[in-house]
Amino acid sequence: ITLPVVALAYLWGARGGSRAPSVREVGANGLLIAPILLALMVPAPSLGALAVKNKRTKHAPAPIDAPIDGEVRLYEIAWAADSAKYAKNTELAAGTPVDFIGFVSRKLSAEQLELSRFFVSCCAADAAAYSVKVTLPPGAAGFPVDTWVRVTGTLTGRPGYSLSVSASDVSKV
């Protein structure tokens, strides 16, 4: 904030003198302001579908002995999809009821979406994207990418191989 103010004050003071500022002085002041203007033009980063594409975690290590306390979270389903041992220790298997929130990171087909969440242990720089395939209930409308939804349903498939969610209800949140 200070650099543009100093540059403008300098140009204002030079304007009031006996001479106009030179091209060199205007250029030097422009160089003071340019980095700030460029920084303001950079879009704010977000942890959305594009970040999932860039930070996708495949076969991330699951804490084998971590119990599930309360509701099953999206990243726990992703861990169980990658690790049969984790699924066995946490008793996540086909038929387990689930209720979780995630955002649409990809449309896989008209009936199937990929939902994702980020697991952040320290800061946004170490965020790991976890994704789960969700089959929509019959007649359900699809959702655009980056839409947050709540999914209620059951796990289907085989842990460690093809675990996914068969949704009985999907609603926008």
N, CA, C and O of each residue as an XYZ file, in Angstrom:
692
protein
N       0.842     -1.194      0.000
C       0.000      0.000      0.000
C       0.880      1.249      0.000
O       0.535      2.253     -0.623
N       2.001      1.188      0.688
C       2.861      2.362      0.823
C       3.504      2.763     -0.498
O       3.581      3.953     -0.804
N       3.967      1.794     -1.287
C       4.660      2.118     -2.535
C       3.801      2.926     -3.511
O       4.281      3.932     -4.035
N       2.553      2.530     -3.776
C       1.753      3.359     -4.684
C       1.490      4.758     -4.123
O       1.463      5.734     -4.873
N       1.297      4.853     -2.805
C       1.062      6.159     -2.203
C       2.296      7.048     -2.375
O       2.170      8.222     -2.723
N       3.480      6.496     -2.136
C       4.722      7.254     -2.314
C       4.878      7.677     -3.771
O       5.245      8.820     -4.045
N       4.606      6.772     -4.706
C       4.735      7.093     -6.120
C       3.776      8.203     -6.524
O       4.163      9.128     -7.238
N       2.533      8.119     -6.074
C       1.562      9.159     -6.400
C       1.926     10.493     -5.750
O       1.795     11.546     -6.373
N       2.381     10.446     -4.505
C       2.795     11.686     -3.824
C       3.971     12.320     -4.546
O       4.025     13.541     -4.700
N       4.907     11.502     -4.986
C       6.070     12.032     -5.712
C       5.635     12.708     -7.008
O       6.071     13.813     -7.331
N       4.753     12.007     -7.751
C       4.292     12.595     -9.005
C       3.475     13.858     -8.759
O       3.564     14.811     -9.532
N       2.697     13.875     -7.715
C       1.901     15.063     -7.378
C       2.826     16.226     -7.031
O       2.602     17.355     -7.469
N       3.871     15.948     -6.241
C       4.837     16.992     -5.881
C       5.615     17.471     -7.081
O       5.897     18.664     -7.197
N       5.968     16.573     -7.974
C       6.713     16.958     -9.174
C       5.843     17.800    -10.095
O       6.346     18.659    -10.820
N       4.543     17.555    -10.067
C       3.608     18.292    -10.910
C       3.519     19.757    -10.488
O       3.361     20.650    -11.321
N       3.625     19.985     -9.178
C       3.479     21.341     -8.661
C       4.733     22.185     -8.831
O       4.682     23.398     -8.628
N       5.857     21.577     -9.198
C       7.108     22.309     -9.346
C       7.158     23.062    -10.667
O       6.160     23.176    -11.379
N       8.331     23.567    -10.972
C       8.519     24.355    -12.189
C       8.599     23.495    -13.435
O       8.506     24.012    -14.549
N       8.772     22.171    -13.266
C       8.863     21.297    -14.428
C       7.959     20.077    -14.256
O       7.619     19.692    -13.137
N       7.585     19.488    -15.363
C       6.778     18.269    -15.349
C       7.711     17.079    -15.122
O       8.888     17.142    -15.476
N       7.193     15.994    -14.533
C       8.054     14.820    -14.329
C       8.522     14.256    -15.670
O       7.783     14.259    -16.655
N       9.743     13.782    -15.684
C      10.299     13.218    -16.917
C       9.728     11.826    -17.156
O       9.132     11.212    -16.270
N       9.927     11.353    -18.373
C       9.481     10.000    -18.731
C      10.170      8.982    -17.831
O       9.561      7.989    -17.433
N      11.410      9.222    -17.518
C      12.168      8.307    -16.648
C      11.551      8.255    -15.250
O      11.440      7.177    -14.666
N      11.150      9.404    -14.709
C      10.537      9.441    -13.376
C       9.183      8.738    -13.385
O       8.867      7.990    -12.460
N       8.401      8.966    -14.399
C       7.091      8.306    -14.512
C       7.290      6.798    -14.650
O       6.567      6.016    -14.032
N       8.265      6.388    -15.458
C       8.548      4.960    -15.627
C       9.008      4.312    -14.334
O       8.590      3.198    -14.017
N       9.867      4.998    -13.578
C      10.346      4.465    -12.302
C       9.191      4.302    -11.320
O       9.120      3.307    -10.600
N       8.299      5.266    -11.291
C       7.138      5.154    -10.409
C       6.192      4.050    -10.879
O       5.564      3.376    -10.062
N       6.093      3.871    -12.174
C       5.288      2.773    -12.712
C       5.838      1.422    -12.291
O       5.079      0.494    -12.011
N       7.165      1.314    -12.248
C       7.786      0.070    -11.794
C       7.498     -0.201    -10.318
O       7.451     -1.358     -9.898
N       7.307      0.848     -9.537
C       6.937      0.662     -8.128
C       5.523      0.093     -8.001
O       5.246     -0.743     -7.141
N       4.656      0.556     -8.862
C       3.241      0.184     -8.760
C       2.936     -1.129     -9.487
O       2.030     -1.855     -9.077
N       3.665     -1.447    -10.546
C       3.362     -2.613    -11.389
C       3.257     -3.934    -10.621
O       2.296     -4.671    -10.843
N       4.200     -4.273     -9.725
C       4.061     -5.563     -9.023
C       2.786     -5.650     -8.187
O       2.182     -6.717     -8.073
N       2.390     -4.549     -7.619
C       1.174     -4.549     -6.798
C      -0.047     -4.757     -7.680
O      -0.948     -5.514     -7.321
N      -0.085     -4.095     -8.826
C      -1.204     -4.276     -9.748
C      -1.256     -5.712    -10.264
O      -2.337     -6.289    -10.385
N      -0.116     -6.281    -10.564
C      -0.075     -7.679    -11.017
C      -0.556     -8.632     -9.933
O      -1.280     -9.586    -10.222
N      -0.163     -8.385     -8.694
C      -0.598     -9.242     -7.587
C      -2.108     -9.159     -7.387
O      -2.740    -10.155     -7.035
N      -2.685     -7.994     -7.605
C      -4.128     -7.835     -7.460
C      -4.900     -8.552     -8.565
O      -6.065     -8.903     -8.375
N      -4.271     -8.771     -9.705
C      -4.937     -9.429    -10.828
C      -4.915    -10.949    -10.727
O      -5.673    -11.610    -11.438
N      -4.088    -11.519     -9.883
C      -4.009    -12.968     -9.747
C      -5.259    -13.471     -9.028
O      -5.596    -12.960     -7.960
N      -5.955    -14.462     -9.591
C      -7.156    -14.970     -8.929
C      -6.817    -15.673     -7.614
O      -5.752    -16.273     -7.470
N      -7.722    -15.588     -6.684
C      -7.525    -16.244     -5.393
C      -7.592    -17.758     -5.575
O      -8.492    -18.253     -6.254
N      -6.658    -18.504     -4.981
C      -6.701    -19.959     -5.117
C      -7.845    -20.539     -4.290
O      -8.207    -20.007     -3.241
N      -8.397    -21.624     -4.780
C      -9.439    -22.297     -4.018
C      -9.200    -23.791     -4.081
O      -8.596    -24.301     -5.025
N      -9.676    -24.479     -3.075
C      -9.558    -25.935     -3.039
C     -10.836    -26.517     -3.638
O     -11.705    -27.009     -2.918
N     -10.934    -26.455     -4.953
C     -12.094    -26.960     -5.675
C     -11.705    -28.072     -6.619
O     -10.700    -28.752     -6.415
N     -12.517    -28.258     -7.670
C     -12.318    -29.351     -8.615
C     -10.965    -29.273     -9.320
O     -10.327    -30.301     -9.549
N     -10.523    -28.063     -9.665
C      -9.226    -27.929    -10.323
C      -8.105    -28.365     -9.388
O      -7.156    -29.021     -9.819
N      -8.208    -28.008     -8.122
C      -7.193    -28.415     -7.148
C      -7.201    -29.933     -6.954
O      -6.145    -30.535     -6.760
N      -8.380    -30.554     -7.005
C      -8.455    -32.022     -6.899
C      -7.705    -32.648     -8.062
O      -6.954    -33.607     -7.883
N      -7.911    -32.102     -9.256
C      -7.224    -32.636    -10.439
C      -5.712    -32.541    -10.264
O      -4.984    -33.460    -10.641
N      -5.236    -31.431     -9.692
C      -3.798    -31.208     -9.541
C      -3.200    -31.898     -8.314
O      -2.010    -32.212     -8.308
N      -3.998    -32.137     -7.285
C      -3.481    -32.696     -6.030
C      -4.073    -34.059     -5.703
O      -4.059    -34.488     -4.549
N      -4.591    -34.736     -6.715
C      -5.251    -36.037     -6.491
C      -4.314    -36.999     -5.760
O      -3.156    -37.179     -6.137
N      -4.845    -37.602     -4.718
C      -4.078    -38.556     -3.926
C      -4.512    -39.960     -4.311
O      -5.675    -40.327     -4.141
N      -3.593    -40.728     -4.820
C      -3.902    -42.104     -5.197
C      -3.164    -43.039     -4.259
O      -1.951    -42.927     -4.082
N      -3.885    -43.943     -3.670
C      -3.327    -44.920     -2.737
C      -2.597    -44.221     -1.594
O      -1.461    -44.559     -1.262
N      -3.269    -43.250     -1.006
C      -2.681    -42.555      0.139
C      -2.668    -43.490      1.338
O      -3.573    -44.309      1.497
N      -1.658    -43.376      2.174
C      -1.584    -44.252      3.334
C      -2.734    -43.992      4.307
O      -3.013    -42.851      4.673
N      -3.378    -45.050      4.705
C      -4.465    -44.954      5.681
C      -3.931    -45.361      7.042
O      -3.112    -46.275      7.142
N      -4.390    -44.690      8.090
C      -3.970    -45.106      9.434
C      -4.701    -46.395      9.798
O      -5.869    -46.355     10.184
N      -4.042    -47.506      9.683
C      -4.663    -48.822      9.801
C      -5.412    -49.009     11.120
O      -6.469    -49.640     11.148
N      -4.876    -48.471     12.200
C      -5.501    -48.718     13.504
C      -6.369    -47.561     13.991
O      -6.765    -47.554     15.156
N      -6.677    -46.588     13.142
C      -7.502    -45.447     13.563
C      -8.974    -45.846     13.548
O      -9.507    -46.196     12.495
N      -9.636    -45.799     14.701
C     -11.060    -46.149     14.729
C     -11.906    -45.016     14.148
O     -11.500    -43.854     14.156
N     -13.069    -45.370     13.651
C     -14.012    -44.372     13.164
C     -14.852    -43.944     14.351
O     -15.536    -44.757     14.972
N     -14.790    -42.661     14.655
C     -15.556    -42.146     15.794
C     -16.736    -41.330     15.268
O     -16.562    -40.205     14.799
N     -17.917    -41.895     15.347
C     -19.109    -41.203     14.861
C     -19.395    -41.565     13.417
O     -19.262    -42.721     13.016
N     -19.792    -40.558     12.634
C     -20.163    -40.782     11.243
C     -18.940    -41.073     10.368
O     -17.833    -40.609     10.641
N     -19.170    -41.842      9.327
C     -18.115    -42.164      8.374
C     -17.886    -40.938      7.494
O     -18.829    -40.391      6.923
N     -16.630    -40.513      7.389
C     -16.289    -39.344      6.585
C     -15.813    -39.778      5.197
O     -15.401    -40.921      4.996
N     -15.876    -38.855      4.255
C     -15.524    -39.157      2.878
C     -14.118    -39.719      2.759
O     -13.911    -40.697      2.040
N     -13.147    -39.130      3.441
C     -11.774    -39.625      3.317
C     -11.625    -41.023      3.913
O     -10.749    -41.774      3.484
N     -12.453    -41.393      4.889
C     -12.405    -42.755      5.427
C     -12.920    -43.764      4.397
O     -12.426    -44.889      4.313
N     -13.923    -43.343      3.614
C     -14.415    -44.206      2.537
C     -13.323    -44.367      1.475
O     -13.103    -45.462      0.958
N     -12.637    -43.247      1.156
C     -11.545    -43.311      0.171
C     -10.422    -44.221      0.664
O      -9.858    -44.988     -0.117
N     -10.092    -44.142      1.957
C      -9.065    -45.026      2.510
C      -9.491    -46.489      2.393
O      -8.695    -47.351      2.023
N     -10.768    -46.757      2.715
C     -11.270    -48.136      2.643
C     -11.307    -48.634      1.195
O     -11.127    -49.825      0.942
N     -11.538    -47.726      0.253
C     -11.540    -48.114     -1.159
C     -10.142    -48.535     -1.611
O     -10.001    -49.379     -2.496
N      -9.111    -47.946     -1.001
C      -7.721    -48.261     -1.370
C      -7.097    -49.362     -0.519
O      -6.165    -50.032     -0.964
N      -7.602    -49.558      0.703
C      -6.959    -50.496      1.622
C      -7.978    -51.458      2.233
O      -8.807    -51.068      3.055
N      -7.900    -52.708      1.819
C      -8.788    -53.728      2.387
C      -8.513    -53.911      3.881
O      -9.431    -54.196      4.649
N      -7.250    -53.748      4.295
C      -6.883    -53.896      5.704
C      -7.536    -52.789      6.547
O      -8.067    -53.061      7.624
N      -7.495    -51.555      6.060
C      -8.146    -50.448      6.774
C      -9.650    -50.712      6.850
O     -10.258    -50.531      7.905
N     -10.252    -51.140      5.738
C     -11.690    -51.404      5.715
C     -12.068    -52.490      6.720
O     -13.094    -52.390      7.394
N     -11.241    -53.520      6.817
C     -11.512    -54.618      7.755
C     -11.414    -54.124      9.201
O     -12.274    -54.437     10.024
N     -10.366    -53.352      9.508
C     -10.176    -52.859     10.878
C     -11.252    -51.866     11.309
O     -11.567    -51.766     12.495
N     -11.811    -51.139     10.360
C     -12.841    -50.153     10.697
C     -14.249    -50.652     10.387
O     -15.227    -49.929     10.578
N     -14.345    -51.891      9.908
C     -15.620    -52.529      9.598
C     -16.409    -51.777      8.537
O     -17.633    -51.672      8.609
N     -15.681    -51.251      7.544
C     -16.335    -50.622      6.401
C     -16.410    -51.650      5.280
O     -15.387    -52.126      4.788
N     -17.628    -51.985      4.884
C     -17.828    -52.993      3.850
C     -19.114    -52.679      3.103
O     -19.858    -51.777      3.488
N     -19.371    -53.416      2.044
C     -20.609    -53.248      1.294
C     -21.798    -53.360      2.246
O     -21.859    -54.256      3.088
N     -22.731    -52.437      2.094
C     -23.913    -52.414      2.956
C     -23.807    -51.447      4.120
O     -24.818    -51.163      4.763
N     -22.621    -50.929      4.415
C     -22.459    -49.968      5.515
C     -23.174    -48.668      5.145
O     -22.918    -48.105      4.080
N     -24.069    -48.186      6.016
C     -24.741    -46.915      5.717
C     -23.776    -45.739      5.893
O     -22.949    -45.734      6.806
N     -23.890    -44.741      5.008
C     -23.043    -43.557      5.068
C     -23.882    -42.305      4.878
O     -24.930    -42.336      4.233
N     -23.415    -41.218      5.439
C     -24.045    -39.907      5.316
C     -22.907    -38.900      5.423
O     -22.344    -38.724      6.503
N     -22.558    -38.234      4.320
C     -21.411    -37.330      4.325
C     -21.644    -36.179      3.351
O     -22.588    -36.190      2.562
N     -20.761    -35.189      3.428
C     -20.816    -34.020      2.561
C     -19.511    -33.935      1.781
O     -18.435    -34.164      2.334
N     -19.607    -33.607      0.503
C     -18.447    -33.413     -0.356
C     -18.831    -32.526     -1.522
O     -19.993    -32.148     -1.669
N     -17.855    -32.195     -2.348
C     -18.181    -31.394     -3.528
C     -17.918    -32.213     -4.788
O     -17.043    -33.079     -4.817
N     -18.695    -31.916     -5.826
C     -18.567    -32.625     -7.090
C     -17.259    -32.190     -7.742
O     -17.077    -31.017     -8.069
N     -16.350    -33.146     -7.928
C     -15.075    -32.819     -8.563
C     -15.045    -33.279    -10.022
O     -14.261    -32.762    -10.819
N     -15.894    -34.247    -10.374
C     -15.989    -34.719    -11.762
C     -17.326    -35.387    -11.986
O     -17.887    -35.997    -11.075
N     -17.836    -35.272    -13.204
C     -18.992    -36.060    -13.620
C     -18.441    -37.261    -14.364
O     -17.826    -37.111    -15.420
N     -18.655    -38.444    -13.824
C     -18.140    -39.661    -14.461
C     -19.085    -40.159    -15.547
O     -18.643    -40.688    -16.567
N     -20.393    -39.989    -15.325
C     -21.420    -40.345    -16.301
C     -22.701    -39.641    -15.859
O     -22.688    -38.868    -14.901
N     -23.798    -39.907    -16.551
C     -25.069    -39.277    -16.172
C     -25.544    -39.768    -14.800
O     -26.254    -39.056    -14.090
N     -25.142    -40.998    -14.433
C     -25.594    -41.587    -13.165
C     -24.526    -41.586    -12.080
O     -24.816    -41.928    -10.934
N     -23.306    -41.213    -12.416
C     -22.224    -41.345    -11.440
C     -21.375    -40.071    -11.368
O     -20.991    -39.493    -12.385
N     -21.098    -39.658    -10.129
C     -20.263    -38.489     -9.857
C     -19.056    -38.906     -9.032
O     -19.048    -39.957     -8.392
N     -18.054    -38.070     -9.061
C     -16.934    -38.213     -8.138
C     -17.052    -37.051     -7.156
O     -17.062    -35.885     -7.550
N     -17.143    -37.392     -5.865
C     -17.185    -36.368     -4.819
C     -15.836    -36.341     -4.125
O     -15.190    -37.378     -3.971
N     -15.416    -35.169     -3.710
C     -14.107    -35.024     -3.082
C     -14.175    -34.144     -1.856
O     -15.109    -33.365     -1.662
N     -13.159    -34.295     -1.041
C     -12.898    -33.424      0.112
C     -11.394    -33.337      0.250
O     -10.661    -34.193     -0.244
N     -10.943    -32.298      0.923
C      -9.521    -32.160      1.205
C      -9.270    -32.486      2.664
O     -10.039    -32.095      3.543
N      -8.199    -33.197      2.909
C      -7.750    -33.513      4.260
C      -6.546    -32.619      4.523
O      -5.506    -32.756      3.879
N      -6.697    -31.706      5.470
C      -5.642    -30.747      5.783
C      -5.150    -31.033      7.188
O      -5.913    -30.954      8.151
N      -3.873    -31.367      7.303
C      -3.335    -31.654      8.637
C      -2.585    -30.466      9.208
O      -2.432    -30.370     10.426
N      -2.116    -29.565      8.370
C      -1.361    -28.404      8.853
C      -1.878    -27.134      8.204
O      -2.385    -26.242      8.884
N      -1.748    -27.054      6.885
C      -2.142    -25.850      6.161
C      -2.560    -26.248      4.747
O      -2.437    -27.410      4.360
N      -3.052    -25.277      3.981
C      -3.546    -25.567      2.633
C      -2.472    -26.163      1.728
O      -2.790    -26.892      0.789
N      -1.214    -25.862      1.999
C      -0.130    -26.386      1.160
C      -0.007    -27.902      1.247
O       0.431    -28.539      0.289
N      -0.386    -28.492      2.381
C      -0.277    -29.951      2.510
C      -1.626    -30.653      2.325
O      -1.759    -31.830      2.659
N      -2.622    -29.944      1.799
C      -3.945    -30.525      1.596
C      -3.871    -31.698      0.629
O      -3.258    -31.603     -0.435
N      -4.499    -32.796      1.007
C      -4.564    -33.987      0.155
C      -6.019    -34.191     -0.260
O      -6.923    -34.155      0.576
N      -6.238    -34.405     -1.560
C      -7.591    -34.591     -2.077
C      -7.968    -36.072     -2.013
O      -7.222    -36.935     -2.476
N      -9.117    -36.344     -1.441
C      -9.654    -37.700     -1.398
C     -10.972    -37.701     -2.146
O     -11.781    -36.786     -1.992
N     -11.188    -38.721     -2.950
C     -12.374    -38.790     -3.796
C     -13.076    -40.127     -3.666
O     -12.456    -41.154     -3.389
N     -14.394    -40.089     -3.873
C     -15.240    -41.277     -3.793
C     -16.216    -41.240     -4.961
O     -16.768    -40.189     -5.287
N     -16.424    -42.393     -5.588
C     -17.416    -42.494     -6.655
C     -18.787    -42.684     -6.019
O     -18.959    -43.494     -5.108
N     -19.761    -41.919     -6.519
C     -21.125    -41.979     -5.996
C     -22.079    -42.231     -7.153
O     -22.092    -41.487     -8.134
N     -22.878    -43.288     -7.030
C     -23.917    -43.574     -8.015
C     -25.196    -42.905     -7.544
O     -25.668    -43.164     -6.437
N     -25.756    -42.041     -8.386
C     -26.960    -41.288     -8.031
C     -28.181    -42.195     -8.006
O     -28.218    -43.200     -8.716
N     -29.186    -41.851     -7.192
C     -30.424    -42.635     -7.211
C     -31.155    -42.434     -8.542
O     -30.952    -41.419     -9.208
N     -31.996    -43.381     -8.931
C     -32.729    -43.246    -10.205
C     -33.541    -41.952    -10.232
O     -34.222    -41.609     -9.266
N     -33.455    -41.244    -11.353
C     -34.221    -40.011    -11.528
C     -33.601    -38.780    -10.902
O     -34.154    -37.686    -11.019
N     -32.478    -38.930    -10.248
C     -31.833    -37.770     -9.621
C     -31.160    -36.908    -10.687
O     -30.568    -37.411    -11.641
N     -31.269    -35.613    -10.495
C     -30.617    -34.683    -11.418
C     -29.137    -34.601    -11.071
O     -28.750    -34.727     -9.909
N     -28.323    -34.391    -12.084
C     -26.896    -34.230    -11.844
C     -26.598    -32.867    -11.230
O     -27.463    -31.992    -11.195
N     -25.404    -32.698    -10.761
C     -24.979    -31.450    -10.160
C     -23.750    -30.936    -10.890
O     -22.915    -31.728    -11.329
N     -23.627    -29.612    -11.028
C     -22.432    -29.075    -11.682
C     -21.179    -29.272    -10.825
O     -21.264    -29.440     -9.608
N     -20.036    -29.249    -11.472
C     -18.756    -29.371    -10.780
C     -18.634    -28.236     -9.759
O     -19.095    -27.119     -9.998
N     -18.008    -28.540     -8.622
C     -17.792    -27.630     -7.494
C     -19.043    -27.363     -6.663
O     -19.037    -26.462     -5.825
N     -20.112    -28.124     -6.876
C     -21.318    -28.006     -6.051
C     -21.163    -28.892     -4.826
O     -20.807    -30.064     -4.945
N     -21.430    -28.336     -3.649
C     -21.376    -29.118     -2.413
C     -22.699    -29.851     -2.238
O     -23.770    -29.258     -2.364
N     -22.615    -31.152     -1.945
C     -23.806    -31.978     -1.781
C     -23.684    -32.865     -0.541
O     -22.589    -33.192     -0.084
N     -24.845    -33.237     -0.022
C     -24.916    -34.204      1.080
C     -25.420    -35.514      0.489
O     -26.422    -35.542     -0.225
N     -24.719    -36.590      0.793
C     -25.049    -37.911      0.256
C     -25.438    -38.843      1.394
O     -24.737    -38.956      2.399
N     -26.560    -39.498      1.210
C     -26.991    -40.561      2.118
C     -27.116    -41.819      1.261
O     -27.709    -41.791      0.182
N     -26.555    -42.916      1.752
C     -26.622    -44.150      0.985
C     -25.880    -45.270      1.670
O     -25.707    -45.266      2.889
N     -25.441    -46.235      0.874
C     -24.701    -47.379      1.410
C     -23.471    -47.638      0.542
O     -23.425    -47.287     -0.638
N     -22.478    -48.267      1.173
C     -21.279    -48.645      0.433
C     -21.578    -49.859     -0.430
O     -22.324    -50.753     -0.031
N     -20.988    -49.878     -1.611
C     -21.118    -51.027     -2.512
C     -19.730    -51.377     -3.046
O     -18.817    -50.551     -3.022
N     -19.587    -52.588     -3.518
C     -18.311    -53.011     -4.087
C     -17.449    -53.727     -3.064
O     -17.931    -54.185     -2.028
N     -16.165    -53.813     -3.377
C     -15.225    -54.562     -2.548
C     -14.144    -53.630     -2.006
O     -13.462    -52.962     -2.783
N     -13.978    -53.575     -0.670
C     -12.925    -52.733     -0.089
C     -11.545    -53.087     -0.637
O     -11.230    -54.254     -0.874
N     -10.743    -52.063     -0.829
C      -9.408    -52.266     -1.359
C      -9.374    -52.443     -2.863
O      -8.302    -52.585     -3.451
N     -10.544    -52.436     -3.490
C     -10.582    -52.671     -4.927
C     -11.552    -51.714     -5.634
O     -11.132    -50.919     -6.474
N     -12.838    -51.786     -5.300
C     -13.841    -51.004     -6.042
C     -14.942    -50.475     -5.127
O     -16.114    -50.495     -5.504
N     -14.596    -50.014     -3.959
C     -15.604    -49.521     -3.018
C     -16.140    -48.171     -3.495
O     -15.372    -47.265     -3.821
N     -17.453    -48.053     -3.532
C     -18.092    -46.802     -3.924
C     -19.369    -46.639     -3.113
O     -19.655    -47.450     -2.232
N     -20.133    -45.600     -3.406
C     -21.351    -45.310     -2.660
C     -22.539    -45.375     -3.604
O     -22.528    -44.781     -4.682
N     -23.559    -46.103     -3.185
C     -24.836    -46.109     -3.890
C     -25.754    -45.189     -3.101
O     -26.179    -45.524     -1.995
N     -26.057    -44.035     -3.668
C     -26.808    -42.995     -2.943
C     -28.306    -43.270     -2.975
O     -28.862    -43.648     -4.007
N     -28.945    -43.076     -1.830
C     -30.397    -43.108     -1.778
C     -30.949    -41.698     -1.821
O     -32.106    -41.485     -2.184
N     -30.102    -40.721     -1.443
C     -30.505    -39.304     -1.508
C     -29.249    -38.444     -1.691
O     -28.236    -38.649     -1.022
N     -29.339    -37.486     -2.603
C     -28.268    -36.508     -2.815
C     -28.928    -35.143     -2.887
O     -29.811    -34.912     -3.712
N     -28.490    -34.234     -2.009
C     -29.083    -32.899     -1.990
C     -28.008    -31.833     -1.916
O     -26.961    -32.033     -1.301
N     -28.272    -30.708     -2.541
C     -27.316    -29.602     -2.556
C     -27.277    -28.946     -1.166
O     -28.312    -28.751     -0.529
N     -26.070    -28.614     -0.715
C     -25.940    -27.910      0.572
C     -25.230    -26.586      0.364
O     -25.021    -25.841      1.321
